[in-house]
Amino acid sequence: MEEQLNMKEKVGKIFKHLKSGGLYKVLSTEAHLEKEGLNGDLYVVYSNLDDGLVWVREQKQFFDGRFEEQADS
């Protein structure tokens, strides 16, 4: 439960993708894919600050070190 609350605190924060250097704003940390149902993996929905494209990535991938939260976000 505590981990879930920590994920909710990430909504609205800015993250930098370490490989590309792109900046992204987290829109949701608890998205579900329709095919997975409510028992499937959770996904992060995030948007590129430069072009506005919206991306979806598994929560465990987003928070595995590929992205770094920006201190001033």
GUPA-465817 format. One record per residue: residue number from 0; residue in one letter; x, y, z of N, C-alpha, C, O, CB in turn. Coordinates in nm, 2 decimals, padded with zeros to 4 digits. Glycine has a CB too. Example, Ala and Ser with C-alpha at 12.3 -4.5 7.8 and 13.67 -1.06 7.14 Angstrom:
2
REC   num   residuo      n_X      n_Y      n_Z     ca_X     ca_Y     ca_Z      c_X      c_Y      c_Z      o_X      o_Y      o_Z     cb_X     cb_Y     cb_Z
REC     0         A    01.32   -00.57    00.78    01.23   -00.45    00.78    01.32   -00.33    00.78    01.42   -00.33    00.85    01.13   -00.45    00.90
REC     1         S    01.28   -00.22    00.71    01.37   -00.11    00.71    01.29    00.00    00.79    01.34    00.11    00.80    01.41   -00.06    00.57
This chain:
73
REC   num   residuo      n_X      n_Y      n_Z     ca_X     ca_Y     ca_Z      c_X      c_Y      c_Z      o_X      o_Y      o_Z     cb_X     cb_Y     cb_Z
REC     0         M    00.08   -00.12    00.00    00.00    00.00    00.00    00.09    00.13    00.00    00.06    00.22   -00.07   -00.09    00.00    00.12
REC     1         E    00.19    00.13    00.08    00.28    00.24    00.09    00.35    00.27   -00.05    00.36    00.38   -00.09    00.39    00.23    00.19
REC     2         E    00.39    00.16   -00.12    00.45    00.18   -00.25    00.35    00.24   -00.35    00.39    00.32   -00.43    00.50    00.04   -00.30
REC     3         Q    00.23    00.20   -00.34    00.12    00.25   -00.43    00.11    00.40   -00.40    00.09    00.48   -00.50   -00.01    00.18   -00.41
REC     4         L    00.11    00.45   -00.28    00.10    00.59   -00.24    00.22    00.66   -00.30    00.20    00.78   -00.35    00.09    00.61   -00.09
REC     5         N    00.34    00.61   -00.29    00.46    00.67   -00.34    00.45    00.69   -00.49    00.50    00.79   -00.55    00.58    00.59   -00.31
REC     6         M    00.39    00.59   -00.56    00.37    00.61   -00.71    00.28    00.72   -00.74    00.30    00.79   -00.84    00.31    00.47   -00.77
REC     7         K    00.17    00.74   -00.66    00.08    00.85   -00.69    00.15    00.98   -00.68    00.11    01.08   -00.74   -00.04    00.84   -00.59
REC     8         E    00.25    00.99   -00.59    00.32    01.12   -00.57    00.40    01.16   -00.69    00.45    01.27   -00.70    00.41    01.11   -00.45
REC     9         K    00.43    01.06   -00.78    00.51    01.09   -00.90    00.43    01.16   -01.01    00.49    01.21   -01.11    00.57    00.96   -00.95
REC    10         V    00.30    01.15   -01.00    00.21    01.22   -01.10    00.24    01.37   -01.11    00.24    01.43   -01.00    00.06    01.19   -01.08
REC    11         G    00.26    01.42   -01.23    00.30    01.56   -01.24    00.44    01.60   -01.23    00.48    01.71   -01.27    00.23    01.64   -01.13
REC    12         K    00.52    01.50   -01.19    00.67    01.52   -01.18    00.73    01.51   -01.32    00.68    01.44   -01.41    00.73    01.42   -01.09
REC    13         I    00.85    01.57   -01.34    00.93    01.57   -01.46    01.04    01.47   -01.44    01.11    01.47   -01.34    00.98    01.71   -01.50
REC    14         F    01.06    01.38   -01.55    01.16    01.28   -01.55    01.25    01.30   -01.67    01.19    01.33   -01.78    01.11    01.14   -01.53
REC    15         K    01.38    01.27   -01.66    01.47    01.27   -01.77    01.50    01.13   -01.81    01.53    01.04   -01.73    01.60    01.35   -01.74
REC    16         H    01.48    01.09   -01.94    01.52    00.96   -01.99    01.67    00.97   -02.01    01.72    01.05   -02.09    01.45    00.93   -02.13
REC    17         L    01.74    00.88   -01.94    01.89    00.89   -01.93    01.95    00.85   -02.07    02.06    00.91   -02.09    01.94    00.79   -01.83
REC    18         K    01.89    00.77   -02.15    01.96    00.74   -02.28    01.94    00.85   -02.38    02.03    00.88   -02.45    01.89    00.61   -02.33
REC    19         S    01.82    00.90   -02.39    01.79    01.01   -02.49    01.81    01.15   -02.44    01.83    01.24   -02.52    01.65    00.99   -02.55
REC    20         G    01.80    01.17   -02.31    01.80    01.30   -02.26    01.67    01.38   -02.26    01.66    01.49   -02.21    01.90    01.38   -02.33
REC    21         G    01.57    01.31   -02.31    01.43    01.37   -02.32    01.37    01.39   -02.19    01.40    01.32   -02.09    01.34    01.29   -02.41
REC    22         L    01.29    01.50   -02.18    01.22    01.53   -02.06    01.07    01.49   -02.07    01.01    01.52   -02.18    01.23    01.68   -02.02
REC    23         Y    01.01    01.43   -01.97    00.88    01.38   -01.97    00.80    01.41   -01.84    00.86    01.41   -01.73    00.88    01.23   -02.00
REC    24         K    00.67    01.44   -01.86    00.59    01.47   -01.74    00.50    01.34   -01.72    00.44    01.29   -01.82    00.50    01.59   -01.76
REC    25         V    00.50    01.29   -01.60    00.42    01.17   -01.57    00.27    01.22   -01.55    00.24    01.31   -01.48    00.47    01.11   -01.44
REC    26         L    00.18    01.15   -01.63    00.04    01.18   -01.63   -00.04    01.08   -01.54   -00.14    01.12   -01.48   -00.02    01.18   -01.77
REC    27         S    00.01    00.96   -01.53   -00.05    00.86   -01.45    00.05    00.75   -01.42    00.14    00.72   -01.50   -00.18    00.80   -01.52
REC    28         T    00.04    00.69   -01.30    00.12    00.58   -01.26    00.05    00.45   -01.24    00.10    00.35   -01.20    00.20    00.61   -01.13
REC    29         E   -00.08    00.45   -01.26   -00.17    00.34   -01.23   -00.26    00.30   -01.35   -00.37    00.26   -01.33   -00.25    00.36   -01.11
REC    30         A   -00.21    00.31   -01.47   -00.29    00.27   -01.59   -00.29    00.12   -01.61   -00.19    00.05   -01.57   -00.23    00.34   -01.71
REC    31         H   -00.40    00.07   -01.66   -00.41   -00.07   -01.69   -00.43   -00.08   -01.84   -00.49    00.00   -01.91   -00.53   -00.13   -01.62
REC    32         L   -00.38   -00.19   -01.90   -00.41   -00.22   -02.04   -00.54   -00.30   -02.04   -00.56   -00.39   -01.96   -00.29   -00.29   -02.11
REC    33         E   -00.62   -00.28   -02.14   -00.75   -00.35   -02.15   -00.73   -00.50   -02.15   -00.81   -00.58   -02.09   -00.83   -00.31   -02.27
REC    34         K   -00.63   -00.55   -02.22   -00.61   -00.69   -02.24   -00.56   -00.76   -02.11   -00.58   -00.88   -02.09   -00.51   -00.72   -02.35
REC    35         E   -00.50   -00.68   -02.02   -00.45   -00.73   -01.90   -00.55   -00.74   -01.79   -00.54   -00.82   -01.70   -00.33   -00.65   -01.85
REC    36         G   -00.65   -00.65   -01.79   -00.75   -00.64   -01.69   -00.69   -00.59   -01.56   -00.58   -00.54   -01.56   -00.80   -00.78   -01.66
REC    37         L   -00.77   -00.59   -01.45   -00.72   -00.53   -01.33   -00.62   -00.61   -01.25   -00.56   -00.56   -01.16   -00.84   -00.51   -01.24
REC    38         N   -00.59   -00.73   -01.30   -00.49   -00.81   -01.23   -00.36   -00.81   -01.30   -00.26   -00.87   -01.26   -00.54   -00.96   -01.22
REC    39         G   -00.35   -00.73   -01.41   -00.23   -00.73   -01.49   -00.13   -00.62   -01.43   -00.15   -00.57   -01.33   -00.25   -00.69   -01.63
REC    40         D   -00.02   -00.60   -01.51    00.08   -00.50   -01.47    00.02   -00.36   -01.47   -00.07   -00.33   -01.55    00.20   -00.52   -01.56
REC    41         L    00.08   -00.27   -01.39    00.04   -00.13   -01.40    00.14   -00.06   -01.49    00.25   -00.10   -01.51    00.05   -00.07   -01.26
REC    42         Y    00.09    00.04   -01.55    00.17    00.12   -01.65    00.17    00.27   -01.61    00.09    00.32   -01.55    00.10    00.10   -01.79
REC    43         V    00.28    00.33   -01.66    00.30    00.47   -01.64    00.26    00.54   -01.78    00.31    00.49   -01.88    00.45    00.51   -01.60
REC    44         V    00.18    00.64   -01.77    00.15    00.72   -01.89    00.23    00.85   -01.87    00.21    00.92   -01.77   -00.01    00.74   -01.90
REC    45         Y    00.30    00.89   -01.97    00.38    01.01   -01.96    00.39    01.08   -02.10    00.38    01.02   -02.20    00.53    00.98   -01.91
REC    46         S    00.42    01.21   -02.09    00.42    01.29   -02.21    00.55    01.36   -02.23    00.61    01.41   -02.13    00.30    01.39   -02.21
REC    47         N    00.59    01.37   -02.36    00.72    01.43   -02.39    00.70    01.59   -02.39    00.60    01.64   -02.44    00.77    01.39   -02.53
REC    48         L    00.78    01.66   -02.31    00.77    01.80   -02.30    00.79    01.88   -02.43    00.74    01.99   -02.44    00.86    01.85   -02.19
REC    49         D    00.87    01.82   -02.52    00.90    01.89   -02.64    00.79    01.88   -02.75    00.76    01.98   -02.81    01.03    01.83   -02.70
REC    50         D    00.74    01.76   -02.77    00.65    01.75   -02.88    00.51    01.70   -02.84    00.42    01.69   -02.92    00.70    01.64   -02.98
REC    51         G    00.49    01.68   -02.71    00.36    01.65   -02.65    00.31    01.50   -02.68    00.20    01.46   -02.63    00.26    01.74   -02.71
REC    52         L    00.39    01.42   -02.74    00.36    01.28   -02.76    00.34    01.21   -02.63    00.41    01.24   -02.53    00.46    01.21   -02.85
REC    53         V    00.24    01.12   -02.62    00.21    01.05   -02.50    00.26    00.91   -02.51    00.24    00.84   -02.62    00.06    01.05   -02.47
REC    54         W    00.33    00.86   -02.41    00.39    00.73   -02.41    00.33    00.64   -02.29    00.28    00.70   -02.19    00.54    00.74   -02.40
REC    55         V    00.34    00.51   -02.31    00.30    00.42   -02.20    00.41    00.32   -02.19    00.46    00.26   -02.28    00.16    00.35   -02.24
REC    56         R    00.45    00.29   -02.06    00.55    00.20   -02.03    00.52    00.13   -01.90    00.46    00.18   -01.81    00.69    00.27   -02.02
REC    57         E    00.56    00.00   -01.89    00.53   -00.07   -01.77    00.59    00.00   -01.65    00.70    00.06   -01.66    00.59   -00.22   -01.77
REC    58         Q    00.52    00.01   -01.54    00.57    00.08   -01.42    00.70    00.03   -01.38    00.79    00.11   -01.34    00.47    00.06   -01.31
REC    59         K    00.72   -00.10   -01.38    00.85   -00.16   -01.33    00.97   -00.11   -01.42    01.08   -00.10   -01.38    00.85   -00.31   -01.32
REC    60         Q    00.94   -00.09   -01.55    01.04   -00.05   -01.65    01.07    00.10   -01.63    01.19    00.15   -01.63    01.00   -00.07   -01.79
REC    61         F    00.97    00.18   -01.61    00.98    00.32   -01.59    01.07    00.36   -01.47    01.15    00.45   -01.48    00.85    00.39   -01.58
REC    62         F    01.05    00.28   -01.36    01.12    00.31   -01.24    01.24    00.22   -01.21    01.28    00.21   -01.10    01.02    00.30   -01.12
REC    63         D    01.29    00.16   -01.32    01.41    00.07   -01.30    01.54    00.14   -01.32    01.65    00.07   -01.32    01.40   -00.05   -01.39
REC    64         G    01.54    00.27   -01.33    01.67    00.35   -01.35    01.68    00.41   -01.49    01.78    00.48   -01.52    01.78    00.26   -01.33
REC    65         R    01.59    00.38   -01.58    01.59    00.44   -01.72    01.56    00.59   -01.71    01.60    00.66   -01.80    01.50    00.37   -01.81
REC    66         F    01.48    00.63   -01.61    01.44    00.77   -01.60    01.49    00.82   -01.47    01.49    00.75   -01.37    01.28    00.78   -01.61
REC    67         E    01.52    00.95   -01.46    01.56    01.01   -01.34    01.47    01.13   -01.31    01.45    01.22   -01.39    01.71    01.06   -01.35
REC    68         E    01.42    01.13   -01.19    01.33    01.24   -01.15    01.41    01.37   -01.14    01.52    01.37   -01.08    01.26    01.21   -01.02
REC    69         Q    01.36    01.48   -01.19    01.43    01.61   -01.19    01.39    01.68   -01.06    01.27    01.69   -01.02    01.39    01.69   -01.31
REC    70         A    01.49    01.73   -00.99    01.47    01.79   -00.86    01.38    01.91   -00.86    01.30    01.93   -00.76    01.60    01.83   -00.80
REC    71         D    01.38    01.98   -00.97    01.30    02.10   -00.97    01.16    02.08   -01.03    01.09    02.18   -01.07    01.37    02.21   -01.05
REC    72         S    01.11    01.96   -01.03    00.98    01.93   -01.10    00.87    01.94   -01.00    00.75    01.92   -01.03    00.98    01.80   -01.17
